[in-house]
Structures are given as C-alpha cells and as structure tokens.
Amino acid sequence: MPKAATRSFTANDVLELQISLKNCGPKVERTIVVRANITFADLHYLTQIAMGWKDVHILEFKIGKKRVGTEAKSELFEYDAVLQEDEVRLFELMSECKGRFV
C-alpha cells in the first residue's frame, strides 16, 4: 500500500506493497518491494513467489474501477474490459487506487 497514493507515480518510483489474503485465518500477509515500472504480469509472478504458490491460482487485480488480468476465461471472474496484465505497468494505475487495490 503506497503511503502517498494520491500523488502521481513515475516508472522510477519504488513501491512497498502489502499483500493480504481475505477471508482466511490465520491472517496471511506478505510485503514486497518493487519498482513502479513492473507490469501487472510481473506482480502476478512475484505474488506467486511471495505466497509460496506454484502459479495455479488465477489472479485479477482491481484498481479503482479498472481490472487487470489474463486472457484465460474463468467463471470466477468477469471478463468484460479487463486490461491485459502484461501490457499495463503499476505506475500507470497507482494514482487511481488511493492506497489500496484488490
């Protein structure tokens, strides 16, 4: 969660992101530090590593009213107007999230 999420971000910024799983106990959290110029595909990969997963979990990011994900179809997620995770960089959407994204 960026501390100053209301400002604009650049590709050179470094972000500290806290990853938390909802609806599970005990609480599961990881903190990663990344450059703002990585793609959401990179963030997907880093999340898999940080959580100790083997890339079998489908991820979709919701930033403000925008959604970023993969082309894979799933009943778990809606797929209208999903931005492709390998085409969008964090700094391009971070100012829209007000410090949090799902």
MOMOGI-V117148 format. One line per field, one symbol per residue. phi: phi as a letter, one per 40 degrees, with the letter a starting at -180 (. if undefined). Layout:
phi: ???
This chain:
phi: .ccbccccbbcccbbbbbbbccfabcdbbbbbbbcccccccccdcccdcccgcbfbbcbbbbbfccbbabcdcaccbcbcfcccccbbbdccbccccfgaab
